[in-house]
């Protein structure tokens, strides 16, 4: 199954929901170092969409069919529900394939550690898809932190918020916390990872967790407070029922600050059919640039171009030589450990909906 510097990295994408359709297949097709050979989905409607959108790929209905074709593959990308990640990744590794696992890496940290050790024993490579490290706004904040333009960062605030009162039928609506469900496992995986990337290991973590949808199995509203060993305090919000949104980033340093609003536009562009190779892909318009400076002297700061494709470019380098993987899977396990600790220590609050509806 070895790859060469000439032949494309033959790839299968397992799962063709938002993950496979939006975040993986477009980049595999846009990068000539990869070929999208197989798409696996058991959903007839998604299978038809996959066949239309990627006519050169074989669309298979099951993992077992893909494993039968493993001799013709080099890499598997897993975009299925978290509770299935460990099982599918283990099967792919044992078939001699390298593996990309979407976030959260696994449903438990024990599964994650075991998976990494198994890959090492087999001499295969495994990585976690933490694409939000390549959000344009996050890259902008990272530049400000690393160049010292903010001074010592005392407080870091980060939010993923939207308003989706109607729940669409999907695994996310039915998954419990034990199955990797809930907004803390979903969006929190990104926000905690970003905070740790910026400010280092966490010394203390606390949370407030709530489920606001009637009959909800897992949290849909979360607040996390982290105290990093570096001294920075991170406050992270995740909410799928927010009728108004706070700043995406609000960063306060000893010399200056930075505030931005709105989510990185790559996901919405990809979902609308924009190709990663399009000229304007990943570009944030000037009207949405964040503000940098001190109060009374704020100036718009150009947002760096978003670039999820960097994950796959770096992955290609890693699979073809000795370059490091784009994401160390141990980073993903460390984030899961924080989330597990927060769930263990924080009661899940269920507001009295009857009181909310009064008046």
Secondary structure by P-SEA (a helix, b strand, c coil): cccccccccbbbbcccccccccccaaaaaacccccccbbbbccaaaaaaaaaacccbbbbccaaaaaaacccccbbbbcccccaaaaaaaaaaaacccccccccccccaaaaaaaaaaaaaacbbbbbcccccccaaaaaaaaaaaacccccccbbbbbbcccccccccccccccccccccccccaaaaaaaaaaaacccccccccbbbbbccccccccccbbbbbbccccbbbbbbbbcccccccccbbbbccccccccccccaaaaaaaaccccccccccccccccccccccccbbbbbbbcbbbcaaaaaaaaaaaaccccccccaaaaaaaaaaaaaaaaacccccccccccccc
